[in-house]
Amino acid sequence: MRTEIALKTDVIELLLKTFGVLETERFITSIKSNDFDYTEWRKYLWNERTIDEIHKMAVDFEQQKMNQCAPLN
């Protein structure tokens, strides 16, 4: 298991790569705001997906991770 610092660093790098500086800052600001309720937000995160779709997303994500970690010969 990675440290919390390593996890945060990787997440910030991913956000920056995916969304750029401005959108990353907006996202972090929205998460840190006092009116953001993570538990409530999570209730609706996968609201329109079936369990099979979520499972496929998880399997695909895991496969991508394995491909990125595969040794180069």
C-alpha positions in Angstrom: 0.0 0.0 0.0 1.3 3.4 -0.9 1.6 6.3 1.5 -1.0 9.0 1.7 1.5 11.5 0.3 2.3 9.2 -2.7 -1.4 8.7 -3.4 -2.2 12.4 -3.3 0.8 13.1 -5.5 -0.4 10.6 -8.1 -4.0 11.9 -8.0 -2.9 15.5 -8.5 -0.6 14.5 -11.4 -3.5 12.6 -13.0 -5.9 15.5 -12.6 -3.4 17.9 -14.1 -2.6 15.6 -17.0 -6.3 15.0 -17.6 -7.9 18.4 -17.0 -5.1 21.0 -16.8 -4.2 23.4 -14.1 -7.4 25.5 -14.1 -9.9 22.6 -14.0 -7.7 20.8 -11.4 -7.8 23.9 -9.2 -11.5 24.3 -9.6 -12.0 20.6 -8.6 -9.8 20.8 -5.5 -11.6 24.0 -4.5 -15.0 22.4 -4.9 -13.9 19.4 -2.8 -12.5 21.5 -0.1 -15.5 23.8 0.2 -17.5 23.5 3.4 -20.7 22.6 1.6 -19.3 19.6 -0.2 -20.7 16.3 1.2 -18.7 13.4 -0.1 -21.1 10.8 1.3 -24.1 12.5 -0.5 -22.1 12.9 -3.7 -21.1 9.2 -3.7 -24.8 8.2 -3.6 -25.2 9.5 -7.1 -21.7 8.8 -8.6 -22.7 5.6 -10.4 -26.5 6.2 -10.3 -27.0 5.6 -14.1 -24.8 2.6 -14.4 -25.7 -1.1 -13.9 -23.6 -3.3 -11.7 -22.3 -5.1 -14.9 -21.1 -1.8 -16.3 -19.4 -0.9 -13.1 -17.8 -4.3 -12.9 -16.5 -4.0 -16.5 -15.1 -0.5 -15.7 -13.2 -2.0 -12.8 -11.9 -5.0 -14.8 -10.8 -2.6 -17.6 -9.1 -0.3 -15.1 -7.2 -3.2 -13.5 -6.1 -4.5 -16.9 -4.7 -1.1 -17.7 -2.8 -1.0 -14.5 -1.4 -4.5 -15.2 -0.4 -3.4 -18.7 1.4 -0.3 -17.4 3.3 -2.4 -14.9 4.3 -5.2 -17.3 8.1 -5.5 -17.7 9.5 -4.5 -21.0 11.5 -7.2 -22.7 
